[in-house]
């Protein structure tokens, strides 16, 4: 162990300062790289030792380190948007630290079986950097299409990487302590590595996989008997065969603050990539969530990339890269809960409605809560929490310091407005992933700038909901500027993918809404390369600007979308569309305006956009 003086800046969260670090090498605990021994226990011992110091830095030598569940910490965590399977098995647990640097020094961290690589729990001032995360036997499989006919497909599978058996005529994958049949299929093009256009959640091979029958022709060559319709995968492309639950995150940041993650490559996960939950001030810089190029993998993470659930403070995501994820690269949202009973004048019994969001300590004394009418999605009043009392994983009581508004009834919803962050997302690459690109639902200040998008669905989604997904957060201040939306954007259809930029709050009854849900969204100085009609879909926005953008027609893909309008606006107010440039034969050059009047929109006549007003 050495003491080291370093001058550093903790991201955007503090000024330059000098700190004397106590450097602890894992080799001091007998852990050497490239031995294939289980690193879990010795890393735990090194972290225990690090707690003796005020400014510890834990350093690895470069090389390979293997982590198995044996000797791992096991804890019950209710992780947002994650299947409730407990206890979680934790390879590296950083808990109760006031300061720590974990420096992998370029090491490879290889994980085995179902476990969570890194967990940060009730800690602050944590810097995690310079290593990769991967599995030798991933929890998703890939297969090359060797042959395809009307009633069968032949797949080539690397049996060392994705061991399998044929059980009851079904293809079943087996691993280190688990066995699972695949339940989802995505197709990725061999050369471009894009999600195959016009596949998405419609299915690249149709339905009925559970009725298929498999036979092994030879080692690694499997023939699956199944009728195929018009949609067939292309020979030579790769299928991502999704199996297993999303039960562990790649990293889990929990009730912690001032966290920096930099120069980390997460090539695979057992669920969400980096899940930040009830945490504050988080910075991601030069983090990659892509397929491992050294292994010629087409598969990446099992689900979302960066998932921020009920966070606050400042979120910064810079110089990161995402590809071949099986869900959205970035999702920032809160969690709304449903009112199931009025206990008394100051107390409501509430319920977590989504099965992958249960057991959260949803609020604390003194926090600000919004009362939401579920049908109109309007926040009609606010309250301050007096007490939170859980009754089960799904149900709890919230007591307020003042009385409950008389307009709030059973079936309405609450949202926690204390845990809502600002976000700055800049200079990232959003390559082709299963769903959309950036999802933001927070009333904080949001800037999305200088990013490159090839999202398979909508590049940016601004949603908001208290009826279905229960991911809430009406935006108040969003700037989308200087981005490039390349031709592969919106090549497939997913939920909420109404346009390249989709603003789609789920409001059941627009006639009940007295005012728009979202406010102040500025889309300016971006480049769009659309091959299809829809550029912008916006519902229930007050203060929407689409200005100074350049739109250049691409002929790389065939149009397919059911929305045949460049702009689709519904129930919006104070809209400006001006100073945009159109190049080539842009499809449509039209606007459909529903529930709006001419005074609601300022349209630059020089753009020659045809407007159609629709009465609801």
C-alpha positions in Angstrom: 0.0 0.0 0.0 1.3 3.4 -1.0 0.3 6.9 -0.4 -0.1 9.0 -3.5 -0.8 12.7 -4.0 -3.1 13.4 -6.9 -4.7 16.7 -8.2 -8.1 15.9 -9.6 -11.6 17.2 -10.3 -14.7 15.2 -9.3 -16.5 15.6 -12.6 -18.8 18.6 -12.6 -19.6 18.3 -9.0 -16.7 20.0 -7.3 -13.8 22.3 -7.9 -10.2 21.3 -8.3 -8.7 20.0 -5.1 -5.7 18.1 -3.8 -6.3 14.7 -2.2 -3.7 12.3 -0.8 -4.7 8.7 -1.8 -3.9 5.5 0.0 -3.2 3.2 -2.9 -4.1 -0.4 -2.3 -3.2 -3.1 -4.8 -5.3 -6.2 -5.1 -2.0 -8.1 -5.6 -1.2 -7.3 -1.9 -4.0 -9.8 -1.1 -2.5 -12.5 -3.4 -4.7 -11.8 -6.4 -2.9 -12.0 -9.7 -4.3 -11.6 -13.2 -4.6 -14.4 -15.7 -4.8 -17.2 -13.2 -8.6 -18.0 -13.7 -9.0 -18.3 -9.9 -12.1 -16.8 -8.3 -11.3 -13.2 -7.6 -14.5 -12.5 -5.6 -13.2 -13.2 -2.1 -9.8 -11.4 -2.4 -11.4 -8.3 -3.9 -13.9 -8.3 -1.0 -10.9 -8.5 1.4 -9.2 -5.6 -0.3 -12.3 -3.5 -0.1 -12.7 -4.3 3.6 -9.1 -3.2 4.1 -9.7 0.0 2.1 -12.4 1.1 4.6 -9.6 1.7 7.1 -8.4 4.7 5.1 -10.1 8.1 4.4 -9.0 8.3 0.7 -8.5 4.8 -0.6 -7.7 3.9 -4.2 -8.0 0.2 -5.1 -5.8 -0.7 -8.1 -5.7 -3.9 -10.3 -2.8 -5.0 -12.5 -3.7 -5.3 -16.2 -4.9 -8.7 -17.2 -7.9 -11.1 -16.7 -9.8 -11.5 -13.5 -12.6 -14.1 -13.1 -15.5 -13.7 -10.7 -17.8 -16.5 -9.6 -20.8 -16.3 -7.3 -19.0 -18.3 -4.6 -18.0 -16.0 -1.8 -20.0 -13.1 -3.3 -22.1 -10.9 -1.0 -25.8 -11.7 -1.3 -28.3 -8.9 -0.6 -32.0 -8.3 -1.2 -32.3 -5.4 -3.7 -35.5 -4.2 -5.4 -34.0 -2.9 -8.6 -36.1 -0.7 -10.8 -37.2 -2.2 -14.2 -35.7 -5.5 -13.1 -37.2 -8.9 -12.4 -37.7 -9.4 -8.6 -35.4 -12.4 -8.1 -33.6 -12.2 -4.8 -31.1 -12.2 -3.3 -28.8 -10.5 -5.8 -25.3 -11.9 -6.0 -22.7 -9.2 -5.9 -19.2 -9.6 -7.2 -17.8 -6.2 -6.2 -19.8 -4.4 -3.4 -18.8 -0.8 -2.6 -20.9 -0.1 0.5 -20.6 2.7 3.1 -17.6 4.5 1.5 -17.2 8.2 1.8 -14.6 8.2 -0.9 -13.1 5.5 -3.2 -11.3 5.2 -6.5 -11.5 1.7 -8.2 -9.0 1.6 -11.0 -9.0 -1.5 -13.2 -5.8 -0.3 -15.0 -7.2 -1.8 -18.3 -8.1 -5.1 -16.7 -10.7 -7.6 -18.1 -13.3 -8.6 -15.5 -15.0 -11.8 -16.6 -18.1 -13.0 -14.8 -19.7 -16.4 -14.4 -23.3 -17.4 -13.8 -25.9 -14.8 -12.8 -24.4 -12.0 -10.7 -24.0 -8.3 -10.5 -20.5 -7.1 -11.4 -20.4 -3.8 -9.4 -22.7 -2.4 -6.8 -22.4 1.0 -5.1 -24.6 1.2 -2.0 -25.0 4.2 0.3 -21.6 5.7 -0.7 -20.4 9.0 -2.0 -17.5 10.4 -4.0 -16.8 7.2 -5.9 -14.8 7.0 -9.1 -14.9 3.7 -11.1 -12.6 3.5 -14.2 -10.5 1.6 -16.7 -11.8 -2.0 -17.1 -14.1 -4.1 -19.1 -17.1 -6.3 -18.1 -17.9 -9.4 -20.0 -19.1 -13.0 -19.7 -17.4 -16.0 -21.3 -20.8 -17.7 -21.5 -23.2 -14.7 -22.1 -26.8 -14.7 -20.9 -28.0 -14.0 -24.4 -27.1 -16.1 -27.4 -26.3 -15.3 -31.1 -26.7 -17.6 -34.1 -25.7 -17.2 -37.8 -28.4 -17.9 -40.3 -27.1 -20.7 -42.6 -30.2 -21.7 -44.5 -33.8 -20.5 -44.6 -36.8 -22.2 -46.2 -40.6 -22.0 -46.0 -40.7 -24.4 -43.1 -37.3 -24.5 -41.4 -34.2 -22.5 -40.6 -30.7 -23.7 -40.0 -28.6 -21.9 -37.3 -24.9 -22.0 -36.6 -24.2 -21.5 -32.9 -20.9 -21.3 -31.1 -21.5 -24.1 -28.7 -18.5 -23.1 -26.5 -19.8 -19.6 -26.0 -23.5 -20.6 -25.9 -23.8 -24.2 -24.8 -27.2 -25.7 -25.6 -29.2 -28.9 -25.5 -32.2 -30.2 -27.4 -34.9 -30.9 -24.7 -38.4 -32.0 -25.7 -37.7 -31.0 -29.2 -36.8 -27.4 -28.1 -33.6 -25.5 -28.3 -32.6 -24.8 -24.7 -29.5 -22.9 -23.6 -27.5 -24.0 -20.6 -24.8 -22.2 -18.6 -23.0 -22.1 -15.3 -25.9 -23.0 -13.0 -28.8 -22.1 -15.2 -30.9 -23.4 -18.1 -33.4 -21.4 -20.2 -35.3 -21.5 -23.5 -35.2 -18.5 -25.7 -38.2 -16.3 -25.9 -37.3 -13.3 -28.1 -35.5 -13.0 -31.5 -33.8 -10.0 -33.1 -32.1 -9.9 -36.5 -28.8 -8.0 -37.0 -27.3 -7.5 -40.4 -24.0 -9.1 -40.9 -22.1 -6.3 -42.6 -23.8 -3.1 -41.4 -24.5 -4.5 -37.9 -27.9 -2.6 -37.9 -31.0 -4.1 -36.5 -32.6 -5.4 -39.8 -34.9 -2.7 -41.1 -38.7 -3.1 -40.6 -38.3 -5.9 -38.1 -38.3 -4.6 -34.6 -41.0 -5.8 -32.2 -43.0 -7.0 -35.2 -40.7 -10.0 -35.1 -38.0 -10.8 -37.7 -39.2 -14.3 -38.1 -42.8 -14.2 -37.1 -44.5 -15.8 -34.1 -44.9 -19.3 -33.0 -41.4 -20.1 -31.8 -42.8 -21.9 -28.8 -44.5 -24.4 -31.2 -41.3 -25.0 -33.2 -39.2 -28.2 -33.1 -35.4 -28.3 -33.0 -32.9 -30.9 -34.1 -29.1 -30.9 -34.0 -27.6 -31.7 -37.4 -24.1 -31.6 -36.0 -22.1 -29.9 -33.2 -23.2 -26.2 -33.4 -25.6 -26.7 -36.3 -29.3 -26.6 -35.3 -32.3 -27.0 -37.6 -35.5 -25.4 -36.3 -38.8 -26.5 -37.9 -41.2 -23.7 -38.1 -43.4 -22.2 -40.8 -42.3 -18.8 -42.0 -44.4 -16.2 -43.7 -43.4 -13.3 -45.9 -40.8 -12.1 -43.3 -37.7 -14.2 -43.2 -34.2 -13.4 -41.9 -31.5 -13.1 -44.5 -28.9 -15.8 -44.9 -25.6 -14.7 -43.3 -27.3 -12.4 -40.8 -27.2 -13.0 -37.1 -30.1 -13.7 -34.8 -30.0 -12.6 -31.2 -31.8 -15.3 -29.2 -32.9 -13.7 -26.0 -33.3 -16.0 -23.0 -33.0 -15.7 -19.2 -34.5 -13.0 -16.9 -33.2 -9.5 -16.4 -32.4 -10.1 -12.8 -29.0 -8.3 -12.2 -27.7 -5.0 -13.5 -24.2 -4.6 -14.8 -23.7 -1.9 -12.3 -26.1 -0.8 -9.6 -25.8 2.7 -8.0 -28.1 2.8 -5.0 -28.7 5.6 -2.5 -25.4 7.1 -3.4 -24.1 10.4 -4.7 -21.2 12.0 -6.6 -20.4 8.9 -8.8 -18.1 9.0 -11.8 -17.7 6.1 -14.2 -15.1 6.6 -16.9 -13.3 4.5 -19.6 -15.3 1.4 -18.9 -16.5 -1.1 -21.6 -19.5 -3.2 -20.6 -19.8 -5.8 -23.4 -22.5 -7.8 -21.7 -24.9 -7.8 -18.8 -27.6 -9.9 -17.1 -30.1 -7.1 -17.3 -29.9 -3.3 -17.4 -26.4 -2.0 -18.0 -25.8 0.7 -15.4 -28.9 1.2 -13.2 -28.9 4.3 -11.0 -31.6 4.4 -8.4 -32.4 7.1 -5.9 -28.9 8.4 -6.5 -27.5 11.9 -7.0 -24.9 13.5 -9.3 -23.8 10.9 -11.7 -21.2 11.2 -14.5 -20.6 8.7 -17.3 -17.6 9.5 -19.6 -16.2 7.2 -22.3 -18.4 4.3 -21.3 -19.1 1.8 -24.0 -22.0 -0.6 -24.1 -21.3 -2.5 -27.4 -20.6 -6.0 -28.6 -17.1 -7.3 -27.7 -15.2 -6.8 -31.0 -12.5 -9.2 -30.0 -15.0 -12.1 -29.9 -16.9 -11.1 -33.0 -20.1 -10.8 -31.1 -23.2 -9.2 -32.5 -24.9 -9.2 -29.1 -24.4 -6.6 -26.4 -26.4 -5.9 -23.3 -29.5 -7.8 -22.3 -31.6 -4.7 -21.9 -31.3 -0.9 -21.4 -27.9 0.8 -21.3 -28.0 3.6 -18.7 -31.2 3.5 -16.7 -31.8 6.4 -14.2 -34.7 5.7 -12.0 -35.8 8.3 -9.4 -32.4 10.2 -9.4 -31.7 13.9 -8.6 -28.9 16.4 -9.0 -26.9 16.4 -12.3 -26.6 13.6 -14.7 -23.8 13.9 -17.3 -23.3 11.4 -20.2 -20.5 12.3 -22.5 -18.4 10.5 -25.1 -20.2 7.2 -24.7 -21.1 4.6 -27.3 -24.1 2.2 -27.5 -24.8 -0.6 -30.0 -26.8 -3.8 -30.2 -28.5 -3.4 -26.9 -31.8 -5.2 -26.5 -33.5 -2.0 -25.2 -33.0 1.8 -24.9 -29.5 3.1 -24.5 -30.6 5.9 -22.0 -33.8 6.1 -20.0 -34.3 8.8 -17.4 -37.6 8.7 -15.5 -39.4 8.7 -12.2 -41.9 6.2 -10.9 -45.5 7.1 -10.4 -47.7 5.0 -8.1 -51.4 4.3 -8.1 -53.7 5.3 -5.3 -55.8 2.3 -4.3 -57.4 3.7 -1.1 -57.9 6.9 0.9 -57.0 5.8 4.4 -57.9 9.1 6.1 -57.7 12.9 5.3 -53.9 12.8 5.3 -53.0 9.3 4.3 -53.2 7.4 1.0 -52.6 3.7 0.3 -50.6 3.3 -2.9 -49.4 0.5 -5.1 -46.4 -0.1 -7.5 -48.2 -1.2 -10.6 -45.4 -2.6 -12.8 -44.1 -6.1 -11.8 -40.5 -5.0 -12.4 -40.8 -2.0 -10.1 -41.7 -3.1 -6.6 -40.3 -2.8 -3.1 -38.8 0.7 -3.6 -38.5 3.1 -0.6 -40.5 5.4 -2.8 -40.4 8.5 -0.6 -39.2 10.0 2.7 -40.3 12.6 5.2 -40.1 16.2 3.8 -40.1 15.2 0.1 -42.4 16.9 -2.4 -45.2 14.9 -4.1 -47.4 15.7 -7.0 -51.0 14.6 -7.1 -51.9 13.4 -10.6 -55.4 12.9 -12.1 -54.8 9.7 -14.1 -57.2 10.4 -17.0 -56.0 13.9 -17.8 -52.4 13.3 -16.5 -52.6 16.8 -14.9 -50.8 17.5 -11.6 -53.5 19.4 -9.7 -51.7 20.0 -6.4 -48.6 19.2 -4.4 -47.9 17.8 -0.9 -45.1 17.3 1.6 -44.5 13.8 3.0 -44.9 13.2 6.7 -44.4 9.4 6.7 -43.8 6.4 4.4 -45.0 3.0 5.7 -44.6 -0.1 3.5 -47.1 -3.0 3.9 -45.7 -5.3 1.2 -43.5 -5.3 -1.8 -46.3 -3.7 -3.8 -48.4 -1.7 -1.3 -47.5 1.2 1.1 -49.0 4.2 2.8 -48.0 7.8 2.3 -49.0 10.3 5.0 -48.9 14.1 4.2 -48.3 17.0 6.5 -51.4 18.7 5.0 -54.7 17.4 3.8 -55.2 15.5 0.5 -56.9 17.5 -2.3 -60.6 16.7 -2.7 -60.1 16.1 -6.5 -57.8 13.1 -5.9 -59.5 9.7 -5.8 -58.8 6.0 -6.0 -57.2 5.3 -9.4 -55.3 8.5 -9.5 -51.5 8.7 -9.1 -48.6 10.3 -7.2 -45.2 11.2 -8.4 -42.1 12.1 -6.3 -40.9 15.5 -7.5 -37.9 15.6 -5.1 -36.1 12.9 -7.1 -36.0 14.5 -10.5 -32.6 15.3 -12.1 -31.1 17.7 -14.6 -29.3 15.9 -17.5 -26.6 16.8 -20.1 -26.2 14.2 -22.8 -23.5 15.2 -25.3 -21.0 13.8 -27.8 -22.3 10.2 -27.7 -22.9 7.6 -30.4 -26.2 5.9 -30.4 -25.8 3.1 -32.9 -28.5 0.5 -33.8 -30.2 -1.0 -30.7 -33.4 -2.9 -30.4 -35.6 0.1 -29.5 -35.2 3.8 -29.2 -32.2 6.1 -28.4 -32.7 8.6 -25.5 -35.8 8.6 -23.3 -36.2 11.5 -20.9 -39.0 12.1 -18.5 -37.9 14.7 -15.9 -38.9 18.3 -15.2 -35.2 19.2 -14.7 -33.1 21.1 -17.3 -32.2 18.7 -20.1 -29.7 19.3 -22.9 -29.1 16.7 -25.7 -26.4 18.0 -28.0 -23.8 16.9 -30.5 -24.8 13.3 -30.5 -24.9 10.9 -33.4 -28.0 8.7 -33.8 -28.7 5.5 -35.7 -31.5 4.3 -33.4 -33.6 1.5 -34.8 -36.8 3.2 -33.5 -37.3 6.8 -32.5 -34.0 8.5 -31.7 -35.5 10.6 -28.9 -38.6 9.8 -26.9 -40.2 12.2 -24.4 -43.0 10.3 -22.8 -44.7 10.5 -19.4 -47.3 8.1 -17.9 -49.3 7.2 -14.8 -51.5 4.5 -16.3 -49.4 1.8 -18.1 -45.6 1.8 -17.6 -45.9 4.3 -14.7 -42.7 6.0 -15.7 -43.4 9.6 -15.2 -42.0 13.1 -15.4 -43.4 16.0 -17.4 -40.5 17.9 -19.0 -40.2 21.7 -18.4 -37.0 22.6 -20.2 -35.5 20.5 -23.0 -32.9 21.6 -25.6 -32.1 19.2 -28.5 -29.4 20.8 -30.6 -26.5 20.1 -32.9 -27.3 16.4 -33.3 -27.1 14.2 -36.4 -30.0 11.9 -37.0 -28.7 9.5 -39.6 -30.8 7.4 -42.1 -31.0 4.2 -39.9 -33.2 6.2 -37.4 -36.7 4.8 -37.3 -36.1 1.8 -39.6 -38.4 -0.4 -37.4 -41.5 0.1 -35.4 -41.6 0.0 -31.6 -44.0 1.4 -29.0 -44.1 5.2 -29.1 -42.0 5.4 -32.3 -44.3 7.8 -34.2 -41.4 9.8 -35.6 -37.6 10.3 -35.4 -38.3 12.6 -32.4 -41.4 11.4 -30.6 -43.1 13.4 -27.8 -45.7 11.0 -26.6 -47.2 11.3 -23.1 -49.9 8.7 -22.5 -52.9 10.8 -21.7 -56.1 8.7 -21.7 -58.6 11.7 -22.1 -57.2 14.8 -23.8 -60.6 16.5 -23.5 -60.2 16.5 -19.7 -56.7 18.1 -19.8 -56.9 21.9 -19.1 -53.3 22.6 -20.2 -50.5 20.7 -22.1 -48.5 18.1 -20.3 -45.0 19.0 -21.5 -43.5 22.5 -21.7 -40.6 24.3 -23.4 -39.0 21.9 -25.9 -36.5 23.4 -28.4 -35.3 21.4 -31.4 -32.7 23.4 -33.2 -29.7 23.3 -35.5 -29.8 19.5 -36.0 -29.2 17.4 -39.1 -31.9 14.9 -40.2 -31.4 12.4 -42.9 -34.9 10.8 -43.2 -35.8 8.1 -45.7 -39.4 8.1 -44.5 -42.1 10.7 -43.7 -42.2 11.3 -39.9 -39.7 13.7 -38.4 -41.5 15.1 -35.4 -44.5 13.8 -33.5 -45.6 15.9 -30.5 -48.6 15.6 -28.2 -49.6 18.0 -25.5 -46.7 20.5 -25.5 -46.8 24.2 -24.6 -43.8 25.9 -26.1 -42.4 23.8 -28.9 -39.7 25.1 -31.3 -38.4 23.3 -34.4 -35.9 25.8 -35.9 -32.8 26.0 -37.9 -32.6 22.3 -38.7 -31.3 20.8 -42.0 -33.3 17.9 -43.5 -31.7 15.9 -46.3 -33.6 13.0 -48.0 -31.9 9.6 -47.8 -32.7 6.7 -50.2 -30.9 4.1 -48.1 -34.1 2.4 -47.0 -37.7 1.9 -48.2 -40.4 4.0 -46.5 -42.7 1.9 -44.4 -44.2 4.0 -41.6 -48.0 4.4 -41.3 -47.5 8.1 -40.4 -47.3 10.0 -43.7 -46.7 13.4 -42.2 -43.4 15.3 -41.6 -44.9 16.9 -38.6 -47.7 15.5 -36.5 -48.8 17.8 -33.7 -51.7 17.1 -31.3 -53.1 19.5 -28.7 -50.0 21.7 -28.7 -49.8 25.4 -28.0 -47.2 28.1 -28.9 -45.5 26.1 -31.6 -42.8 27.6 -33.9 -41.5 26.0 -37.1 -39.0 28.2 -38.8 -35.7 28.7 -40.6 -35.4 25.0 -41.5 -33.7 23.9 -44.7 -34.9 21.0 -46.9 -32.7 19.2 -49.4 -33.8 16.6 -51.9 -37.2 15.1 -52.3 -38.2 15.2 -48.7 -41.4 13.1 -48.3 -44.5 14.8 -47.2 -43.3 18.3 -46.3 -46.7 18.5 -44.5 -48.1 19.0 -41.1 -51.1 17.3 -39.4 -52.5 19.5 -36.6 -55.0 17.8 -34.3 -56.9 19.7 -31.7 -55.2 22.9 -32.6 -56.0 26.3 -34.2 -54.0 28.5 -36.5 -53.1 30.8 -33.5 -51.4 27.8 -31.9 -48.6 27.6 -34.5 -46.3 30.0 -36.2 -45.2 28.3 -39.5 -42.6 30.0 -41.7 -44.3 30.3 -45.1 -40.9 30.1 -46.9 -40.7 26.4 -45.9 -43.7 25.6 -48.0 -45.2 23.2 -45.5 -48.8 22.1 -46.2 -50.8 22.3 -43.0 -54.0 20.3 -42.3 -56.1 21.0 -39.2 -58.0 18.1 -37.8 -60.9 18.4 -35.3 -60.7 15.7 -32.6 
